[in-house]
Amino acid sequence: QFFTQPLNELLHYADFVFGNESEAEAYANAMKWDGKDAESVALKIAALPKKNENRPRVAVITQGSSATVVATAGKVTSYPVTKL
């Protein structure tokens, strides 16, 4: 929330973006997005403008012991976390 502008500039060059659910929610708030759930935020991050349009961006949001969310090319997939 404090470095939104530099982060947005950096994201133009990112093929992969990783974050947890708290970071995803904070970024969604900073961007004033409506949906703040992991799936919505991952989709929006994956769809942000990108310099290299030959490869879609992959956004990965971890949620502790809950499913990890992966978004790319307009699709979201959830992967369950195996309890250790």
N, C-alpha and C positions, 0 to 999 in steps of 0.2 A: 504494500500500500504506500510505502514511502519512495520507492524507486520505480514507479510504474512506467514513466517515460523511457528511462534507459532499458528496462526490461522489454518493453514493446519494440524498441529498436533492435535489440538482440534477437528477439523471436523471429524476425524476418529471415535469419540465417539458420534457424534451428530445425533439424530434421526430426529430432526426438525431444520431447519435453516431459520431464518427470516431476511429480510433486505429490504431496499428501493431501488429504481432504481439507485440512485447515488452510493450507496454502492455496488450494483451489478456491475455497470460499472467499478468502481475503482478496484474491485476484479478481474474482467475479464482482465483489463489492467495489473494488477500485475502478473496475471497468463499467460499473453501474448496469450489470447484466441482471435480468429478471431471474432466470434459473440459477440456483446456487448448488444444486445437487451435483455429485461427481460426474454423472453421465452428461448432463447439460454443459457443464464447464469443460469437460474433456472434448466434446464435440466442437464447442466454440473456439477453444485453443487450437485444435487441429485445423480449423477452417480459417484462422487468421492469415493475412497476406504473407506470402513467402517469396523470397528472391528466386530460389531454384524451384520452379514450378514443375520440373520433370519428376520429382518425387513428392508424394504426399507426406505431410507431417504426421507423426504419431504422438499422441498425448497419452501419458500413463499417469493415472491417479491411484495412489495406494490409500487404503482405508483401515490400517491396522489389521485386526483379525477378520474384517469384512472383505468382500470380494474386491480385487483390483480391477479397475476400469481402464480399458484401452480403446481409444477412438482414433480412426483414420478414415479418410475419404468418405465422410458422412455416415460411417457405421460405428456402432459401439459394441464391444464385447466385454463381458465380465468373466473374470477367472477367480474361482474360489481359492481361498487361502487354506492350506493344509495346517491343521493344528499340530504343533510340535510337542 
